[in-house]
Amino acid sequence: MVRKSMLTLKKKVSILIPLYNAEKWISATINSILEQSYENLEIIFVDDGSTDNSLAIAKSYESKRLKVYQQENKGGCAARNKALELCTGDYIVFFDADDIMYKDKIKNQMEMVEKYGDDYIYSSQWIPFTNEVPIIFPPKTVIDKDFESPIDWLTTSWLNKAGQTGIWLTPRNIIEKTGRWDETLKVNQDGDYFFRVLLNAKGVKFVDNAYMFYRREIKTSISNKHIPERANSMLQSYISYEKILDLKDTTEVRKALAFNYAKFIYIYHKKEKELINIAWQRIEKLNVDEKWKIGGKKFQLLCSLIGFRNALKLKKIKII
């Protein structure tokens, strides 16, 4: 008789990766996946119209386990949706083409699946880096633990600006309940998607020693560009988060929702007046205090003394 644990550890894990102009990093990413100690992997790349050598590099690794597909440039969400349609795994990992997996990431997460089953979603610690993967890891963050309520994970993540796409291993049944990535969003696509994923999970199980390494500087340079459509997309994703109030309406949840709008206002207060007014209206409806920790130390201190709104007024006239 085969033990259930052995059956679980033989199940297939699909790693789904959108690919766009990542020729400098794609080999390191692929090698970290191929070196995984968990063997039953299906690796699917969907190239989103790369204009560099990314596609050729990825194709040079093609094998029985690793497949590369192409589409015209439609964006990362469309590439992930195509990969999702093509994959056959029992468990899904969405990953970026410039990040790195610790060699036992999948194995350690699957061992936790064996213990808790397919009603939970499984997280891991993410470690930012620039040039070289660190050998000394930072302390765990506030989200690096179990959460019996997915809503508590979400509010903790929002208030502390924590979490990355590549930390998750998700059972297929939860993915099927969640549906597709929203291809209309220009920014915060992963925030929107995993918000919906988490609401379909019983809870979050944190898996120690299942690290993923997040290449910081590339995303930062892209996300710092101001494009009006991106601002509107971000605001709409934050508004969609308010659905959580139908499930849990507490002061802590309202504070976390308001904090998202405050972050938006802090980023765009000089650029998007109409959207900023909408964000303020949403905050007022949530009816919470405005002493958030946003920005630099001086601004945070001022927020704690006079509130976010007044601190922002001083920032606008360049007193701080």
Buried (B, 14 or more C-beta within 10 A) or exposed (E): EEEEEEEBBEBBBBBBBBBBBBBBBBBBBBEBBBEBEBEBBBBBBBBBBBEEBBBEBBBEBEEEBBBBBBBEEBBBBBBBBBBBEBBEBBBBBBBBBBBBBBBBBBBBBBBBBBEEEBEBBBBBBBBBBEEEBEEEEEEEBEBBBBBEBBBBBBBBBBBBEBBBBBBBBBBBBBBEEBEBBBBEBBBBBBBBBBBBBBBBBBBBBBBEEBBBBBBEEBBEEEEEEEEEEBBBBBBBBBBBBBEBEEEBEEEBBBBBBBBBBBBBBBBBBEEBEEBBEBBBEBBEEBEBEBBBBBBEEEBBEBBEEBBBEEBBEEBEEEEB
